[in-house]
Amino acid sequence: METLLNKRVILKSRPGVNGEPSEDNFGVEECEMPSPASLSPGQVLVKNLYLSVDPALRCRMNEDSGVHYMSAWQLGQPIDGLGGVGEVEASADSTFTKGDRVSATFLWPWAAFFVIDGKHVKKMPKELFGSEPSLALSLLGGTGLTAYLGVAEKGHVTPGSGQTVVVSAAAGATGSLAGQVARLLGAERVVGICGSAAKCQFLEQELGFDAAVNYKSGDVSAQLSKACPDGVHVYFDNVGGDLSERVIEQMVPNGHVILCGQIAVYNKDLPYPPPISPTLQQLIQDRNITRERFLVLDYSDKFDEALAVLSQWYLAGKIKVKETVAEGVENTGKAFVSMMKGGNVGKQIVKVHNS
């Protein structure tokens, strides 16, 4: 009897602590198809439909991830990422039956088919996701939770107060949602920073940002000053580095910096959050600006409430979701490298099978 073959992604090599990831760091290998008969009690066999590709995974390519909530990937071993959507093919867990759609936030293998403990996945309600299961990876998953709770918990956005909110990496997965969330929570003006004219156009024309700054074109400080005539009250920081220093220089007293991500320095061996210059540190102190790290896992008690709000907004047409989709599990490494270089608009996902 012929053995059906499966595919999975492995880590072939490390880019080095200060190196940029390349497609050569990833490999694809054939492996045996899991058998329903091989399931232990509590396990489910899943056909992968979509998997999430996220900048935060860069730290897992090093020998030490540097964070307590994610372990480093091991050379030659299969990779798992931050979430996915699948369909149950067989189940040894009474919670699930064949055909159920499931998702997870952690421990999602980069494989076409895989076995996972039922306790690590959750059933997706059909009435919410319908024909758009990938929403579980963007708006109605960790990305949406990060955008919403980051602004809600750390932004101190107050309706009617005339606040300007600036978002870096604003055309990316989290940034594109964070800007819209800030508006819906009461920001007077929302400005996005991104890396191309096309992305600026996307922010302004499709997502309703008031202005967009292309950091690759012209004087960033001058562009920001024009886009934010009343200064910056809240900064949703997805980037870090020199760009973020330019934004903070234009912040008003008692402003708030939400440290969500630092993609500009993910390829460098620096502590998180990375250090800032003494001059900027003095400015933050003099203006009483809060600059606090935001980790969405610290707010798990608010996930259900946040997802309820996000789903209401989406169903009412108040918030838009953009995806960049790669096809095939074998292209996951390529999609990751492209995303780390800004090749995506909105959420980068990989479609493994048709849903």
N, C-alpha and C positions, 0 to 999 in steps of 0.2 A: 504494500500500500504506500502510495506516494505521500511524503511528508510536506504539508503546506508550509511555505516560508513566510516569515515575518521580517520586518525591518526595524532597526533602532539606531539612534545616534549615540556615538561614544566620543569621549575626549581623547584625541590622539596626541596632543601636545599642549603645552601652556604658552601663552604669549609672553610670559615674563611679567614680573610685578609692574613694570613701567611700560610694557609693550601694548600695542594695539592688537586686538583679536583679528585673526584672519581665517578664511575658510579652511585653510590647511590644519587649523587647530581641531577641526571636527572631522569625524569619520562616520560612515554609515556601514553597518554590517547586517548580514542576514542572520536570522535566528529562528528557532523553532516556534511554530504557532502553538500558543497555550491550548491545552485540551480541557474542555468542561469537566472531564472525568478526573483531572488533576487538581481541581479546586479543593482547598481545605475549608472546613467550616468557617463562615464569616467572610470568605473571599468572593470577588466577582471578576468575571472576564469582560474586559471593556474593549470595544472598537473605538479607536481614537477618531474624533471628528475634527476638532480644532485644538490647537495648543497655543499657549501664550508665550510671547518672546519679550523679555523685559530687560532694561538696562541694569537693574539691580543684580542680575545674574553674573555680571562681569566679575564680581569679587570671588565667585565660585571657581573661576578659572585659575586662581592662584593656589599655591600649596596651602595657604591659610586664608580662609575667607575674610577674617578680620571682624566678623560679626557673630553674635551668639545665636542668632535665629536661623542661620543657613550654614550648612557644612560645605567644605570645598569638594568639587568634583574630583574623582580619582582617575588617573591616567589609565586608558584602556577599558574603562568601565562605562556602562550606560548612564545617560544623563537624565535627570528629572528637573522640571522647571516649575514656574509659579502659575500653575493652573491650566485647566483645559476643559473641554467638553467631550463627552463620549456617550456611547450607547451600550447598554448591557447586553452582552451576547449569551452569557450564562451566569447563574448565580447560586452560591451556596450560603447566601445571607437572606433571611426571610424578609428583610426590608425591601429587597429589590427583585424584580422579575425581568425576564428577557424583553428588550424593547424600551426599558426605562432610560430616559436621558439623565446623565449624572454630570456633576462638575466638582471641582476641588480647587483650593487655593494654593496648596503645597503638594509636593511629592507626585507631580504629574509626569509620568515618563514620556520622553521624546521617542515614542515607538508607535507602530501602526496598531498593534494589539498588545494588551498587557493584562496582568492579574494584579489586583490591588485589594487590600482589606476594605470591606464595606464601611468601616468606621472613618475612613479617610475621604469618602465622597458623600455627596448629598444629592438627593433627587431634585430635578428641576421641574417646577410646576409648568405644565403645558400652557395654562392660561396666561402666564406672564411672558414666557419666551417664545411660544408659538413657532413661527418659521424663522426666528432670528436667535438661534441658540448661542451664537458667538457674543451676544450681549452679556453673557455671564463672565466674559473675559475683559470687558470694557466697562461700560456704564454700570452694569449690575454685578460687578465683581470687584476685585481688589483695586483696580484702577479708578473706578468710580467712587469707591469708598475713600480712597486716598484724596481725591480731588475734593469731595464734599466735606469730609471731616477735617481735612487740612485747613480749608477756608473757614468752616464753621467753628472749629475749636481754637485755631491759632490766629485767624485773621481779624477778629473783632470788627467785622463789617457791620455797620449800623445804618439802616435805611434812613435816608433824608439828611445824612451828615456830609454829603458831597465828597465822599472818598474816591480816590483814584487807586485802582489795583493794577499792578504790573505783574505779568506772568512771563517767565522765561521758558524756552523750549515750548512755546505756546501752541505750536502746530502738532506737538506730539500727543501721545496717549493721554497722559494726565493733564498736561497744560491746556489742551483744547477743551477739556471738561472743566478744569478749575476756573478758567475765565468766564465760562457760562454760568457756573455755580455762583461766582462772586456777584455777577449781575443779578441773578435771581434772588440772592440774599440781601440785595440792597445797595450794591456799589453804584456810584454815580457815573464813573468812567472806568473802562477796562481797556488796557493796552497790552498787546502781546509782543514778545520778542522772538524772532525766528531767523532762519538763515537763507531765505530766498525771496524773490519778488512774488513767485507763485504762492508761497506759503503766506506771505503778507496778504495777498489778494483773498486767499481762502479764509483767513481770520476775519477780515473786514466784510467780505461779501456773503460768505456762507454762515459764519458763526456770530456775526454781529458785534465783533470787537469795534471799539470806537477808533482805534488806530493800531498800526503794527509797525514795528521797527525791524529793519533788516540789519543785523549786526555785521554782516559781511559787506555792507555798502555804506561808505561814508562814516562820518563822526557819530559814534553811538551816543555820546553824551549830548551832542547837539540835537540829534533826532529825538532823544528822550525828553529833553527840555521842551521841544516843540509839542510833543505828544502829551506831555503832562504839565501844562502851564501852572497848575496849582501844586506841583510837587507830587511825590509818591507817598501814599499813606500805608499801603499794604503791598508787600512784594512776595509773590509765590515763587520761590527759588528752586528751579529744577536743574540749574546749570553750575553755579559756583564760579570760581575763577575770576579773571579780570572783568568779565561782563557783569557779574553780580556786584563788583565793587563800584562800577559806573552807576548802577541803579541805586545802590545804598547812598551814594554821595548826594542823590537828589531827593532823599526821603525827608519828610517833615518831622518835627519833634513828636515824640510819642507814637511813632509808626511801628509797624510789625513786619518782621521778616519770617516767613514760614520756610524752614529748611526741609524741603521735600526730597530733593536729589541733587547730586553734584556731578552730572555726567561729564563736565569739562575736565574733571580730575579723576574719573574712575580708572583711568589707565596709569595713574601715578601712585606711588607708595606713600600715601599721606593718611593721617588719622581722619576720622569722620566725626563732626564736620571739620574740613580742612582749616588750617590757621589763616587768619587775615592779617593785613599789615597793621603795624602799631598806629599809623595815622587813621586808618579806617576804624580800628577798635576805639580810638579816642573819640571819633565822630559819633559812633554808636552810643558811647557813654554820655557824651555831652548832650545829645538829642534825646536821650532816654528811649532809644529804639530797642525793642525786644528782638532777639535773633535766636529762635529756639528750634531745635531739631523736632521734626514730626515723624513718628513711626506709627503707622495705622494700626498695627497689632496691639498698641496700648489702649485702643478704644473699641475693643471687641464687643463690649456691652452696648455699644451704640450702633452696631452694624444693621440690625433689623430695622431700626427707626430710619437710618440713613437710606437704606435700600428702598423703603416704602416711599420716601420723599422723591428719590431719583426716578423710581418707576412711575409715579404720578406725573412728574414733569415730562417724562418721555412720552407717555400715553397722551398727554395733553399737547404734545408738539412744542414744548417750551425748551427742550434741549436736544441738540443734534449729536449724533455719533458718527465718527469717520473711522474707517478701517483700511489698512493696507494688508492685502492678503497674498501670501506665497502659497504655492501648490505643492503638496507632497512632503512627507516627513524627511525625505532625503535633502530637501532644500532648507531645513531649519537652521543649520549653521550659517548658510548664506544670508538668510533673513536676519539673523542676529547681528552679523557683521554690518549689514546694510543699515539696520536700525541704529547701531552705535555710531554710525557716520551721518545720521540724520536723513537716511533715505526714505523714511516713512512719513506719512501724514496721518495723524490719528493713531489708533492702536495697531501695532504690528502683530499679526497672527499668522498661523500656518494652518491651512486647510488640509487635513490628512485624508479624510473620506467625505463623500457626499452625505449630507444629513437627510 
